[in-house]
C-alpha cells in the first residue's frame, strides 16, 4: 500500500471498486452546502458487506449519493 494520499474533490459521495486500496481522501459539498471529507478505504472497509450486496455496486462497481453521506457511513 502506498503512503501517498490521493485527494479527490467531487460533487457527490462515492465509493468505487477502482479506488479501494488507493489511500484516497474524498471531499464533496452536500446540497445544503456542507463540506464533507472522508477516507474512502475506511468507509468501504467498515461497510464492505453492505456495499458488496448492493445491485448498483455489483453492476457498476460504484455507489454514489448526490445529497449527503449515507447515515450508515457516519
DSSP file (Angstrom, degrees, kcal/mol; ACC not computed):
  #  RESIDUE AA STRUCTURE BP1 BP2  ACC     N-H-->O    O-->H-N    N-H-->O    O-->H-N    TCO  KAPPA ALPHA  PHI   PSI    X-CA   Y-CA   Z-CA
    1    1 A X              0   0    0      0, 0.0     2,-0.2     0, 0.0    21,-0.1   0.000 360.0 360.0 360.0 139.7    0.0    0.0    0.0
    2    2 A X        -     0   0    0     19,-0.4    19,-0.0     1,-0.1     0, 0.0  -0.487 360.0-145.5 -80.3 147.7    1.3    3.5   -0.9
    3    3 A X  S    S+     0   0    0     -2,-0.2     2,-0.2     2,-0.1    -1,-0.1   0.639  71.9 104.0 -83.2 -16.1    1.9    6.1    1.8
    4    4 A X        -     0   0    0      1,-0.1     2,-0.5    20,-0.0    -2,-0.1  -0.455  67.6-139.9 -70.3 134.5    0.8    8.8   -0.7
    5    5 A X        -     0   0    0     -2,-0.2     2,-0.6    19,-0.1    19,-0.2  -0.843   8.2-149.5 -97.3 127.5   -2.7   10.2   -0.1
    6    6 A X  E     -a   24   0A   0     17,-2.2    19,-3.0    -2,-0.5     2,-0.5  -0.864  11.2-156.5 -96.2 121.6   -4.8   10.9   -3.1
    7    7 A X  E     -a   25   0A   0     -2,-0.6     2,-0.4    17,-0.2    19,-0.2  -0.857  12.1-177.0-100.8 131.0   -7.2   13.8   -2.6
    8    8 A X  E     -a   26   0A   0     17,-2.4    19,-2.7    -2,-0.5     2,-0.5  -0.989  13.4-158.3-127.4 135.0  -10.3   13.9   -4.8
    9    9 A X  E     +a   27   0A   0     -2,-0.4     2,-0.3    17,-0.2    19,-0.2  -0.963  26.3 163.4-110.7 128.3  -12.9   16.7   -4.9
   10   10 A X  E     -a   28   0A   0     17,-2.5    19,-0.6    -2,-0.5     3,-0.0  -0.807  48.0-116.7-137.4 174.8  -16.3   15.6   -6.3
   11   11 A X  S    S+     0   0    0     -2,-0.3     2,-0.3    17,-0.2    17,-0.1   0.427  93.2  26.7 -95.2  -0.2  -19.9   16.7   -6.4
   12   12 A X  S    S-     0   0    0     15,-0.1     2,-0.3    18,-0.0    54,-0.2  -0.980  89.6 -86.1-155.2 162.1  -21.2   13.6   -4.5
   13   13 A X  E     +C   65   0B   0     52,-2.4    52,-2.0    -2,-0.3     2,-0.4  -0.567  54.5 179.9 -68.1 134.1  -20.4   10.9   -2.0
   14   14 A X  E     -C   64   0B   0     -2,-0.3     2,-0.4    50,-0.2    50,-0.2  -0.999  27.9-173.4-145.7 140.5  -18.8    8.0   -3.9
   15   15 A X  E     -C   63   0B   0     48,-2.5    48,-2.5    -2,-0.4     2,-0.4  -0.991  21.2-179.8-126.7 121.4  -17.4    4.5   -3.2
   16   16 A X  E >   -C   62   0B   0     -2,-0.4     3,-1.3    46,-0.2     4,-0.5  -0.960  35.2-137.9-125.9 140.6  -15.7    2.9   -6.2
   17   17 A X  G >  S+     0   0    0     44,-2.5     3,-1.1    -2,-0.4    -1,-0.1   0.863 106.2  61.6 -59.3 -35.8  -14.1   -0.5   -6.5
   18   18 A X  G 3  S+     0   0    0     43,-0.4    -1,-0.2     1,-0.2    44,-0.1   0.676 103.4  50.2 -68.0 -15.9  -11.3    1.2   -8.6
   19   19 A X  G X  S+     0   0    0     -3,-1.3     3,-1.9     2,-0.1     5,-0.3   0.501  79.3 118.9 -98.7  -5.7  -10.4    3.4   -5.6
   20   20 A X  T <  S+     0   0    0     -3,-1.1    -3,-0.0    -4,-0.5    21,-0.0  -0.424  85.7   9.2 -65.2 128.2  -10.1    0.6   -3.0
   21   21 A X  T 3  S+     0   0    0     -2,-0.2   -19,-0.4     3,-0.1    -1,-0.3   0.513  97.3 108.8  82.3   5.2   -6.6    0.4   -1.6
   22   22 A X  S <  S-     0   0    0     -3,-1.9   -16,-0.4   -21,-0.1    -2,-0.1   0.360  84.9-122.4 -95.9   4.8   -5.5    3.7   -3.2
   23   23 A X        +     0   0    0      1,-0.2   -17,-2.2    -4,-0.2     2,-0.4   0.952  50.0 174.3  54.0  56.0   -5.4    5.7    0.1
   24   24 A X  E     -a    6   0A   0     -5,-0.3    16,-2.3   -19,-0.2     2,-0.5  -0.800  27.2-161.5-104.0 134.2   -7.9    8.2   -1.2
   25   25 A X  E     -aB   7  39A   0    -19,-3.0   -17,-2.4    -2,-0.4     2,-0.4  -0.968  16.4-159.8-111.1 124.3   -9.5   11.1    0.7
   26   26 A X  E     -aB   8  38A   0     12,-2.7    12,-2.4    -2,-0.5     2,-0.4  -0.871   8.4-169.3-111.8 136.8  -12.6   12.4   -0.9
   27   27 A X  E     +aB   9  37A   0    -19,-2.7   -17,-2.5    -2,-0.4     2,-0.3  -0.983  14.1 162.4-122.6 134.3  -14.2   15.8   -0.3
   28   28 A X  E     -aB  10  36A   0      8,-2.4     8,-3.2    -2,-0.4     2,-0.5  -0.967  33.5-123.6-144.6 162.3  -17.6   16.9   -1.6
   29   29 A X  E     - B   0  35A   0    -19,-0.6     6,-0.2    -2,-0.3   -16,-0.0  -0.931  27.2-134.2-110.1 127.2  -20.2   19.5   -0.8
   30   30 A X    >   -     0   0    0      4,-3.0     3,-2.0    -2,-0.5    38,-0.2  -0.183  30.9-101.1 -71.0 169.2  -23.7   18.5    0.1
   31   31 A X  T 3  S+     0   0    0     36,-1.3    -1,-0.1     1,-0.3    37,-0.1   0.740 125.4  58.0 -64.0 -21.4  -26.8   20.1   -1.4
   32   32 A X  T 3  S-     0   0    0     35,-0.4    -1,-0.3     2,-0.1    -2,-0.0   0.401 123.4-106.2 -88.1   2.6  -27.1   22.1    1.8
   33   33 A X  S <  S+     0   0    0     -3,-2.0     2,-0.4     1,-0.3    -2,-0.1   0.543  72.4 141.5  89.1   7.6  -23.6   23.5    1.3
   34   34 A X        -     0   0    0      1,-0.0    -4,-3.0     2,-0.0     2,-0.4  -0.704  48.1-133.2 -86.5 131.3  -21.8   21.5    3.9
   35   35 A X  E     -B   29   0A   0     -2,-0.4     2,-0.4    -6,-0.2    -6,-0.2  -0.709  23.8-168.9 -84.5 130.2  -18.3   20.2    3.0
   36   36 A X  E     -B   28   0A   0     -8,-3.2    -8,-2.4    -2,-0.4     2,-0.4  -0.979   6.4-173.4-124.0 130.1  -17.7   16.6    3.9
   37   37 A X  E     +B   27   0A   0     -2,-0.4     2,-0.3   -10,-0.2   -10,-0.2  -0.981  12.9 165.1-123.1 134.8  -14.4   14.8    3.8
   38   38 A X  E     -B   26   0A   0    -12,-2.4   -12,-2.7    -2,-0.4     2,-0.7  -0.987  41.1-111.2-147.6 155.5  -13.9   11.1    4.3
   39   39 A X  E  >  -B   25   0A   0     -2,-0.3     4,-2.2   -14,-0.2     5,-0.2  -0.802  26.1-151.2 -87.8 115.8  -11.3    8.3    3.8
   40   40 A X  H  > S+     0   0    0    -16,-2.3     4,-2.5    -2,-0.7     5,-0.2   0.901  92.8  48.0 -55.0 -48.6  -12.6    6.1    1.0
   41   41 A X  H  > S+     0   0    0    -17,-0.5     4,-2.8     1,-0.2    -1,-0.2   0.879 110.5  51.2 -66.0 -38.5  -10.9    2.9    2.3
   42   42 A X  H  > S+     0   0    0      2,-0.2     4,-2.3     1,-0.2    -1,-0.2   0.937 112.9  45.1 -63.4 -46.2  -12.1    3.4    5.9
   43   43 A X  H  X S+     0   0    0     -4,-2.2     4,-1.3     2,-0.2    -2,-0.2   0.921 115.7  47.5 -64.2 -43.7  -15.8    3.9    4.8
   44   44 A X  H  < S+     0   0    0     -4,-2.5     3,-0.4    -5,-0.2     4,-0.2   0.940 112.3  49.0 -62.6 -47.1  -15.6    0.9    2.4
   45   45 A X  H >< S+     0   0    0     -4,-2.8     3,-0.9     1,-0.2     4,-0.2   0.902 111.2  48.9 -61.8 -43.1  -13.9   -1.4    4.9
   46   46 A X  H 3< S+     0   0    0     -4,-2.3    -1,-0.2     1,-0.2    -2,-0.2   0.774 125.9  28.9 -67.4 -25.9  -16.5   -0.6    7.7
   47   47 A X  T 3X S+     0   0    0     -4,-1.3     4,-2.5    -3,-0.4     5,-0.2   0.047  80.5 127.1-123.5  24.3  -19.4   -1.2    5.3
   48   48 A X  H <> S+     0   0    0     -3,-0.9     4,-2.9     1,-0.2     5,-0.2   0.889  74.2  48.6 -52.6 -49.7  -17.9   -3.7    2.9
   49   49 A X  H  > S+     0   0    0     -4,-0.2     4,-1.3     1,-0.2    -1,-0.2   0.896 112.3  49.6 -61.4 -39.6  -20.7   -6.3    3.2
   50   50 A X  H  > S+     0   0    0     -3,-0.2     4,-0.6     2,-0.2     3,-0.3   0.941 114.0  43.9 -65.6 -47.5  -23.4   -3.7    2.7
   51   51 A X  H >< S+     0   0    0     -4,-2.5     3,-1.4     1,-0.2     6,-0.3   0.934 111.9  53.2 -63.1 -45.6  -21.7   -2.2   -0.5
   52   52 A X  H 3< S+     0   0    0     -4,-2.9    -1,-0.2     1,-0.3    -2,-0.2   0.765 107.2  52.8 -62.9 -25.3  -21.0   -5.6   -2.0
   53   53 A X  H 3< S+     0   0    0     -4,-1.3    -1,-0.3    -3,-0.3     2,-0.2   0.584  86.5 103.5 -87.2  -9.3  -24.6   -6.7   -1.6
   54   54 A X  S <X S-     0   0    0     -3,-1.4     4,-2.0    -4,-0.6     5,-0.2  -0.532  70.0-138.7 -76.3 137.3  -26.0   -3.6   -3.5
   55   55 A X  H  > S+     0   0    0     -2,-0.2     4,-2.7     1,-0.2     5,-0.3   0.895 103.7  53.5 -59.8 -41.5  -27.1   -4.2   -7.0
   56   56 A X  H  > S+     0   0    0      1,-0.2     4,-2.9     2,-0.2     6,-0.8   0.872 108.6  49.6 -63.5 -36.3  -25.5   -0.9   -8.2
   57   57 A X  H  > S+     0   0    0     -6,-0.3     4,-1.0     4,-0.2    -1,-0.2   0.878 113.7  45.6 -71.3 -37.1  -22.2   -1.9   -6.7
   58   58 A X  H  < S+     0   0    0     -4,-2.0    -2,-0.2    -7,-0.2    -1,-0.2   0.904 122.4  36.0 -69.8 -41.2  -22.3   -5.3   -8.4
   59   59 A X  H  < S+     0   0    0     -4,-2.7    -2,-0.2    -5,-0.2    -3,-0.2   0.925 134.9  19.7 -80.0 -47.2  -23.4   -3.9  -11.8
   60   60 A X  H  < S-     0   0    0     -4,-2.9    -3,-0.2     2,-0.3    -2,-0.1   0.471  93.6-126.9-106.0  -4.4  -21.5   -0.5  -12.0
   61   61 A X  S  < S+     0   0    0     -4,-1.0   -44,-2.5    -5,-0.5   -43,-0.4   0.774  80.2  78.1  61.0  28.4  -18.7   -1.2   -9.4
   62   62 A X  E     -C   16   0B   0     -6,-0.8     2,-0.4   -46,-0.2    -2,-0.3  -0.990  60.7-150.8-158.5 160.1  -19.6    2.0   -7.6
   63   63 A X  E     +C   15   0B   0    -48,-2.5   -48,-2.5    -2,-0.3     2,-0.3  -0.999  21.5 180.0-132.9 130.8  -22.1    3.6   -5.2
   64   64 A X  E     -C   14   0B   0     -2,-0.4     2,-0.3   -50,-0.2   -50,-0.2  -0.935  16.6-172.1-130.7 155.8  -22.9    7.3   -5.2
   65   65 A X  E     -C   13   0B   0    -52,-2.0   -52,-2.4    -2,-0.3     5,-0.0  -0.908   4.2-169.6-145.0 115.2  -25.2    9.6   -3.3
   66   66 A X  S    S+     0   0    0     -2,-0.3   -35,-0.1   -54,-0.2     3,-0.1   0.591  81.2  52.7 -84.4 -10.5  -25.6   13.2   -4.5
   67   67 A X  S    S-     0   0    0      1,-0.3   -36,-1.3   -37,-0.1   -35,-0.4   0.900 116.8 -38.4 -91.4 -46.6  -27.4   14.5   -1.5
   68   68 A X  S    S-     0   0    0    -38,-0.2     2,-0.4   -37,-0.1    -1,-0.3  -0.943  71.9 -65.7-165.8 175.8  -25.3   13.6    1.5
   69   69 A X        -     0   0    0     -2,-0.3     5,-0.1    -3,-0.1    -3,-0.0  -0.694  65.8-104.0 -76.8 132.0  -23.1   11.0    3.2
   70   70 A X    >   -     0   0    0     -2,-0.4     3,-1.8     1,-0.1     4,-0.5  -0.252  22.7-124.2 -59.1 143.7  -25.3    8.0    3.9
   71   71 A X  G >  S+     0   0    0      1,-0.3     3,-1.1     2,-0.2    -1,-0.1   0.819 110.1  61.1 -61.3 -31.0  -26.3    7.6    7.6
   72   72 A X  G 3  S+     0   0    0      1,-0.2    -1,-0.3     2,-0.1    -2,-0.1   0.648 102.7  53.6 -71.0 -11.9  -24.8    4.1    7.7
   73   73 A X  G <         0   0    0     -3,-1.8    -1,-0.2     1,-0.2    -2,-0.2   0.516 360.0 360.0 -96.7  -8.0  -21.4    5.5    6.8
   74   74 A X    <         0   0    0     -3,-1.1    -1,-0.2    -4,-0.5    -2,-0.1   0.498 360.0 360.0 -70.1 360.0  -21.3    8.1    9.6
